[in-house]
Amino acid sequence: QVQLVESGGGLVQPGGSLRLSCAASGSIFRLNMGWYRQTPGTQRELVAEITSGGSTRYTNSMKGRFTISRDNAKNTVYLQMNDLKPEDTAVYYCNAGLTAWVRGDYWGQGTQVTVSS
């Protein structure tokens, strides 16, 4: 079982940037990783995914603004978020699993991102 710990959230002004990190307790070499987000009263939605082979995909509203990446040597996945908008405000969760393009079984505790002036 892998444990995931997110960090890097916070308060940022519209148009600003944040980089989220997700550190795993073990090797992520074979894992497919993803970032999801959730606001109160809504379902958790996909932000971006990166497979064990490095292929990526994004939800349309995040394309061009967000970038997911991974550093297998550090067992860490990142989400670079640029040009943030108030509607990006949410709790962001890291996810890991063995099957590509499928929500995995492992979740972090989440990190709050608030975009506000």
C-alpha positions in Angstrom: 0.0 0.0 0.0 1.3 3.4 -0.9 0.7 6.6 1.1 0.4 9.9 -0.6 1.1 13.3 0.9 0.2 16.5 -1.0 1.7 19.9 -0.3 2.0 23.3 -2.0 -1.6 24.6 -1.7 -2.4 28.0 -0.4 -4.0 31.4 -1.2 -3.1 33.0 -4.6 -4.4 35.9 -6.5 -6.2 35.4 -9.9 -3.6 35.0 -12.6 -1.0 33.6 -10.2 0.7 30.3 -10.0 1.2 27.4 -7.6 3.0 24.1 -7.8 1.5 21.2 -5.9 3.6 18.2 -4.9 2.5 14.7 -4.1 5.1 12.6 -2.3 4.6 8.8 -2.1 5.8 6.6 0.6 7.2 4.1 -1.9 8.2 3.7 -5.5 5.9 5.2 -8.0 7.7 3.7 -11.0 4.9 1.4 -11.9 2.0 3.6 -10.8 -0.3 5.8 -12.8 -0.7 9.1 -11.0 -3.4 11.8 -11.1 -4.6 15.0 -9.6 -8.3 15.5 -8.8 -10.1 18.4 -7.2 -13.3 18.8 -5.2 -15.4 21.7 -4.0 -18.2 21.4 -1.3 -21.3 19.6 -2.6 -19.7 18.4 -5.8 -18.1 15.2 -7.0 -14.3 14.9 -7.2 -13.2 15.7 -10.7 -10.2 14.8 -12.7 -7.6 17.5 -13.3 -4.7 15.7 -14.9 -3.2 12.2 -15.2 0.2 10.9 -16.0 0.8 7.2 -16.7 3.8 5.2 -15.6 5.2 5.7 -19.1 4.8 9.4 -19.0 1.7 10.0 -21.1 -0.5 12.7 -19.9 -4.0 14.0 -20.3 -6.0 16.9 -18.9 -9.5 18.0 -18.4 -10.2 20.6 -21.1 -10.6 23.6 -18.8 -7.1 22.9 -17.5 -5.3 22.4 -20.8 -2.6 25.0 -21.4 -2.7 26.2 -17.8 -1.8 23.1 -15.8 1.1 20.7 -16.3 1.5 17.4 -14.6 4.9 15.8 -14.2 6.6 13.1 -12.3 10.0 12.4 -10.8 10.3 8.7 -10.2 13.7 9.1 -8.5 12.0 11.3 -5.8 8.7 9.3 -5.8 6.9 12.6 -6.4 4.3 14.0 -8.8 3.8 17.6 -9.5 1.0 19.8 -10.7 2.1 23.2 -12.0 -0.8 25.5 -12.1 -0.6 28.8 -14.0 -3.1 31.6 -14.7 -5.2 30.5 -11.8 -8.9 31.5 -11.8 -11.3 31.8 -8.8 -13.1 28.7 -10.2 -9.9 26.7 -9.6 -10.5 27.1 -5.9 -10.9 23.5 -4.5 -9.2 20.8 -2.5 -6.7 19.1 -4.7 -6.1 15.4 -4.2 -3.3 13.1 -5.5 -4.3 9.7 -6.8 -2.4 6.6 -7.6 -3.2 3.3 -9.2 -2.0 0.4 -11.3 -4.3 0.9 -14.3 -3.8 3.7 -16.8 -6.6 6.2 -17.3 -8.6 4.7 -14.4 -9.1 6.3 -11.0 -6.7 4.5 -8.7 -7.3 3.1 -5.2 -4.9 5.4 -3.3 -5.6 8.9 -2.3 -3.8 11.6 -0.4 -5.4 13.8 2.2 -5.8 16.8 -0.1 -4.4 20.3 -0.1 -6.5 23.5 -0.3 -6.1 25.9 -3.2 -7.9 29.2 -2.9 -7.8 31.7 -5.7 -9.0 35.1 -4.6 -8.1 38.7 -4.6 
